[in-house]
Amino acid sequence: MTTPSASTVYVPPINKRDRIPQAAIDDVARQIVEKFHPIKVILFGSYAYGTPRRESDVDLLVVMETDIREVQQEILILKNIEHRFGLDILVKTPKTFNERIEAGDSFLKEIVQKGKVLYEQRTC
């Protein structure tokens, strides 16, 4: 039997009846930061707003530079992180993110207003 490393939070397989622990969500955010170096990671949806149900998954907005299409980056992230629960990743480049906020995108505005920032790159 292998023991998880100190930097990994062990999460037993999660079924539809279990609430996903915040530590498991934080671990996914940590993996994204370590492997993809985003500018920001925001938890949104029912887990951020305190209303998860049995069928709820975890929703993360990842703001990052990418040379590939955003949807391809979403797939790449999902394939390269460990998670044992339903996870939706939404990737936006900083340019797209800022343009859509300025254009009044209500979906992204709600994420910014009600979401929970799990990581934000420090600026010098």
C-alpha positions in Angstrom: 0.0 0.0 0.0 1.4 3.4 -0.9 1.2 6.4 1.3 0.2 9.7 -0.3 2.9 12.4 -0.3 2.7 15.2 2.2 1.7 17.6 -0.5 -1.3 15.5 -1.6 -4.5 15.4 0.3 -5.9 11.9 0.2 -9.5 11.8 -0.9 -11.4 8.5 -0.9 -13.5 7.9 -4.0 -16.5 10.2 -3.7 -20.0 9.0 -4.6 -23.1 11.1 -5.4 -24.2 11.2 -1.7 -21.0 12.8 -0.3 -20.2 16.4 -0.1 -16.8 17.1 -1.6 -14.4 18.3 1.2 -12.9 21.8 0.8 -9.4 20.2 1.2 -10.0 18.1 -1.9 -11.1 21.2 -3.9 -8.0 23.1 -2.6 -5.8 20.2 -3.6 -7.1 20.4 -7.2 -6.4 24.2 -7.3 -2.9 23.5 -6.0 -2.3 21.0 -8.7 -3.5 23.4 -11.3 -1.2 26.2 -9.9 1.8 23.9 -9.8 1.4 22.4 -13.3 -0.1 25.2 -15.3 0.9 28.5 -13.5 -2.4 30.4 -13.9 -3.0 34.0 -12.9 -6.1 33.2 -11.0 -8.3 30.2 -9.9 -11.8 30.9 -8.8 -14.3 28.4 -7.3 -17.8 29.2 -8.5 -21.2 27.5 -8.6 -22.9 25.6 -5.8 -19.7 24.8 -3.8 -18.6 28.5 -3.8 -22.1 29.7 -3.0 -22.8 27.2 -0.2 -25.6 25.4 -1.9 -24.1 22.1 -3.2 -26.5 19.1 -3.8 -25.8 15.5 -4.2 -25.3 15.8 -7.9 -23.2 19.0 -7.7 -19.8 19.0 -9.3 -17.0 21.5 -8.6 -16.7 24.4 -11.0 -13.4 26.3 -11.4 -12.6 29.3 -13.5 -8.9 29.3 -14.5 -7.5 32.6 -15.8 -4.2 31.9 -17.7 -2.2 32.6 -20.7 -2.4 29.8 -23.3 -1.3 29.2 -26.9 -4.1 26.7 -27.6 -7.8 27.2 -27.7 -9.4 27.6 -24.2 -11.5 24.5 -24.6 -8.3 22.5 -25.4 -6.6 23.9 -22.4 -9.6 22.9 -20.2 -9.2 19.3 -21.5 -5.5 19.3 -20.9 -5.9 20.5 -17.3 -8.5 17.8 -16.6 -6.3 15.1 -18.0 -3.3 16.2 -16.0 -4.6 16.6 -12.5 -5.8 14.0 -10.0 -9.4 14.3 -8.9 -12.1 11.8 -7.7 -15.2 13.9 -8.2 -17.1 15.7 -10.9 -15.0 18.7 -12.0 -15.8 21.4 -14.6 -12.9 23.7 -15.7 -13.5 26.9 -17.5 -10.4 28.6 -18.9 -10.2 32.2 -20.0 -7.1 34.1 -21.1 -6.6 37.4 -19.2 -7.5 39.3 -22.4 -10.7 37.4 -23.0 -11.6 37.5 -19.3 -11.2 41.3 -19.1 -13.0 42.0 -22.4 -16.0 39.9 -21.4 -16.2 41.6 -18.0 -16.0 45.0 -19.6 -18.7 44.0 -22.1 -21.0 43.1 -19.2 -20.9 39.3 -19.4 -23.3 38.5 -16.5 -22.0 35.0 -16.1 -18.4 36.1 -15.5 -19.5 39.0 -13.4 -21.4 36.6 -11.1 -18.3 34.5 -10.8 -16.2 37.5 -9.8 -18.8 38.8 -7.4 -19.9 35.6 -5.7 -17.0 33.2 -6.4 -14.2 32.2 -4.0 -10.7 33.0 -5.1 -8.6 29.9 -4.4 -5.4 31.3 -6.0 -4.2 34.7 -7.3 -0.8 35.3 -8.7 1.2 37.9 -6.8 2.2 41.0 -8.7 5.4 42.8 -8.0 
